Amino acid sequence: MNTSNARGKVPRVGLVLSGGGARAIAHVGILSILEEHHIPIDFIVSTSYGSIVGGYYSYGYCATELSRMMKEFKLRYVLDLSKPWKKILSVEKTKSLFEKDLHGVSIESLRIPLSILAADIRSGVMVVLEKGSLSDAMLASSSFPGLFEPVMRDNRLLIDGGILNRMLVNIARNKGADIVIFCDMCIFTALNRCRIAKKVYRLLLRRVEKNRDRLEHKLHRINIRYMIFKSLCIVLDNQAEHEQFRKSPPNFIISPSVGRVRPLQFRRVDEIYSAGREAALSVVGEIRNEMLKVM
């Protein structure tokens, strides 16, 4: 943790890691540049597949080790096609991999403080996980509808928190970050740049808003349709978070060129990792200058 020095207070740096499936490998490339340029990280706020990178890094794995581990990972290790209408990845197999690497560590005992964002699909409440099993928290935050089944934790049915990606920045600000570095690989951000996808998304939101009461009574079974509906409800109920993001944006947004990478293309590790390094290199000098100004 940073402390004060003769020149004054050392700024607290909050690193925000979005989701994005395989695209989140770019976070590792970004971390490698921050390491090489001695940019300290006081805490990490993450969600979805970004929570996996954040969890492993907070535990103590360096960027080089993470890069090696991702090259060794094969999607078939966690595939489960027994119920393809519900999910295609196995919670049990994935948790087994986590436990092998992380040895049952709890979030509160990590080397770097970590906050993980997930969503309670039944209540529509966003949940910030900062205690308990790291493996369980990463699984819950990564449970994207159709990939994993929702994860039960503390009597909450949790799914991927990436539906409110920008909320991560607000959390970092509230935790006292002087400098927020937002590493954004989120699929929703990429779709927002596509005019057609953006239009379809807005139409879906309007339809849900208009027919919400009827759909609330109609949809009860927890299936993919239910989870998509509830996810859109969460977006509608938390629109103030987007306004807060505009009022207090991150100091730096790092968005690697990974727009063509699909969520499960983990075989493209080298390409995605390099994109993260390239994007971070373009701003690391500015980050150092900002730190000097805050001090």
Secondary structure, DSSP 8 states (H G I E B T S, - for coil): ----BTTB----EEEEE---GGGGGHHHHHHHHHHHTT----EEEEEHHHHHHHHHHHHT--HHHHHHHHHH--GGGTB--SSTTT-SB-HHHHHHHHHHHHTT-BGGG-SS-EEEEEEETTT--EEEE-SSBHHHHHHHHT--BTTB--EEETTEEEEEGGGGTTHHHHHHHHTT-SEEEEE---HHHHHHTSHHHHHHHHHHHHHHHHHHHHHHHH--S-SHHHHHHHHHHHHHHTHHHHHHHHHS--SEEE--S-TT--TT-GGGHHHHHHHHHHHHHTTHHHHHHHHHHH-
